[in-house]
């Protein structure tokens, strides 16, 4: 697999989705959690989505329970929480593992393209990968990177 568009993932409502649907778009892929100190970033991610979606940008949220058990709910509970508390309307997916033997293939590829401080591992919830219109990873951002700080890289990717 060599591009974002080569992967599939299960949506939060149980439908298999080809990420080929994102062809030609700039995409921010994020592992999320509902009970994390970074959870308020969902509001900022939604703001980015609303600001740039008409220009060919989307956010893909992947709930993950691998860090401190901070995403214990069902997909239905996660979806309701994100929509009710943060107005999330960007695509959300079923819970995935982002590290280890059962990691989702998308996350294995993302990490192989842009390692972080822990090399080929995700350190915590809300690690973000910016993917260009060509389906290639442009940059990886730490959980501490606020969504508002991504406007400049997103603008640049949209212009490329």
C-alpha positions in Angstrom: 0.0 0.0 0.0 1.5 3.3 -1.0 -1.2 6.0 -0.6 -4.1 6.8 1.7 -6.5 5.9 -1.0 -5.3 2.3 -1.0 -6.9 1.6 2.4 -10.4 0.8 3.7 -11.8 1.3 7.2 -15.0 0.6 9.0 -17.1 3.7 9.7 -18.5 4.4 13.2 -21.8 3.1 12.0 -20.4 -0.2 10.8 -20.0 0.4 7.0 -16.9 -0.5 5.2 -15.5 2.6 3.5 -12.8 2.8 0.9 -10.5 5.8 1.5 -10.3 6.1 -2.2 -13.3 8.4 -1.5 -10.7 10.9 -0.3 -8.8 11.0 -3.6 -7.7 14.5 -4.5 -8.4 15.8 -1.0 -6.1 17.0 1.8 -6.8 14.8 4.8 -6.0 15.1 8.5 -6.0 11.6 10.1 -6.3 11.6 13.9 -6.6 9.0 16.6 -9.2 10.2 19.1 -10.5 9.4 22.6 -13.5 10.7 24.5 -11.9 10.7 27.9 -8.5 12.3 27.2 -7.1 15.6 28.3 -6.8 16.4 24.6 -10.5 15.6 23.9 -11.4 19.3 23.6 -9.4 19.3 20.4 -12.4 17.7 18.7 -13.9 21.2 18.7 -10.9 22.6 16.9 -10.8 19.6 14.4 -14.5 20.3 13.6 -13.6 24.0 13.1 -10.9 23.1 10.6 -13.2 20.7 8.8 -15.9 23.4 8.5 -13.4 26.0 7.4 -11.7 24.0 4.7 -14.1 21.3 3.5 -15.4 23.3 0.6 -11.8 23.6 -0.6 -11.2 19.8 -0.6 -10.2 19.1 3.0 -11.5 16.5 5.4 -10.7 15.1 8.9 -10.9 11.4 9.5 -11.3 10.5 13.2 -10.2 7.0 14.5 -11.2 6.3 18.1 -8.6 4.3 20.0 -8.6 2.8 23.5 -4.9 1.9 23.7 -3.8 4.8 25.8 -5.0 4.8 29.4 -8.3 3.1 28.4 -9.6 6.6 27.4 -12.1 5.4 24.8 -14.1 2.6 26.5 -17.5 3.2 24.9 -19.2 1.5 22.0 -19.1 3.1 18.6 -22.7 4.4 19.1 -21.7 6.0 22.4 -18.5 7.5 20.9 -20.5 9.0 18.0 -23.1 10.5 20.2 -20.5 11.9 22.6 -18.5 13.6 19.8 -21.6 15.0 18.1 -23.4 16.2 21.3 -20.3 17.7 23.0 -18.2 18.9 20.1 -20.6 19.1 17.1 -18.4 16.6 15.2 -19.7 16.2 11.6 -16.4 15.0 10.0 -16.2 11.2 9.3 -15.6 9.1 12.3 -14.6 5.4 12.2 -14.9 2.4 14.4 -12.3 1.9 17.2 -8.9 0.8 16.0 -5.6 -0.1 17.4 -2.8 2.2 16.2 0.1 0.2 17.7 0.9 -3.5 18.2 0.0 -6.8 16.5 -3.6 -5.8 15.8 -2.9 -2.3 14.5 -5.0 -1.1 11.6 -3.0 -1.3 8.4 -3.7 2.4 7.7 -1.9 3.3 11.0 1.0 1.0 10.2 1.5 2.8 6.9 1.1 6.3 8.4 3.8 5.5 11.0 6.1 4.0 8.4 5.8 7.2 6.4 6.4 9.6 9.3 8.0 8.3 12.5 7.7 10.3 15.7 9.7 10.5 18.9 9.0 6.9 19.6 9.9 5.9 16.0 7.2 3.7 14.5 4.8 4.0 17.5 2.0 6.4 18.3 2.7 8.0 21.6 -0.8 9.0 22.7 -4.3 10.1 21.6 -4.7 12.9 19.1 -1.6 12.2 17.0 -2.3 13.8 13.7 -1.1 13.0 10.1 -1.6 15.5 7.3 -2.0 13.8 3.9 -1.7 15.7 0.6 -4.0 15.5 -2.4 -1.7 12.8 -3.9 -2.5 10.5 -0.9 1.0 10.9 0.6 1.9 11.9 4.2 3.1 15.4 4.4 3.7 15.8 8.1 3.0 14.2 11.5 1.9 16.4 14.5 2.1 15.5 18.2 -0.9 15.3 20.4 0.1 18.6 21.9 -0.3 20.4 18.6 -3.6 22.3 18.7 -5.8 22.1 15.6 -5.7 25.9 15.2 -1.9 25.6 14.7 -2.6 23.4 11.6 -4.2 26.2 9.5 -0.9 27.1 7.8 0.2 23.6 6.8 -3.4 22.9 5.6 -3.5 26.1 3.6 -0.2 25.1 2.0 -1.3 21.6 1.2 -4.6 22.9 -0.3 -2.5 25.3 -2.5 -0.2 22.6 -3.8 
